[in-house]
Amino acid sequence: MLGAEAFGRYSLLLVWLLVLGSASTVGNGQLLCRYVAQYAKANDRDSVAGLLRASLATVLFFGILFAGVAIGALTLGLLGIQHHYTSLGVLALCALPLVALQD
């Protein structure tokens, strides 16, 4: 069972994971809604496939970039997290690209 302090740390890490994961999409959700419908109406499957590949690459790039910056800040002690929680934070932040892809 988690105490109040441990639950607070867990909640803070989860919120930052979700915020950075959402920021990693850089608006690709809206872009896909608009252009996939437009390309599907024109029956242009090659453009849809290219758009999906480019969107996937963009989201993965920013997810990995944000995770790397956050992990660097965490391991350098810039976030004020106690040292024995650093490995847990690094492990959680490694999932950031996956969180970004599900958004």
Long-range contacts (C-beta under 8 A, 24 or more apart in sequence): 9-81, 9-85, 13-88, 13-89, 13-92, 14-92, 16-70, 17-92, 17-93, 17-95, 17-96, 17-99, 18-99, 20-66, 20-67, 20-70, 20-93, 20-96, 20-99, 20-100, 21-63, 21-96, 21-99, 21-100, 21-102, 21-103, 22-100, 22-103, 23-62, 23-66, 24-59, 24-62, 24-63, 24-65, 24-66, 24-96, 24-97, 24-99, 24-100, 24-103, 25-59, 25-62, 25-100, 25-103, 26-58, 26-59, 26-62, 28-55, 28-58, 28-59, 29-103, 31-55, 56-101, 59-97, 59-100, 59-101, 60-97, 60-100, 60-101, 62-100, 63-96, 63-97, 63-98, 63-99, 63-100, 63-101, 64-96, 64-97, 66-96, 66-100, 67-93, 67-94, 67-96, 67-97, 70-96
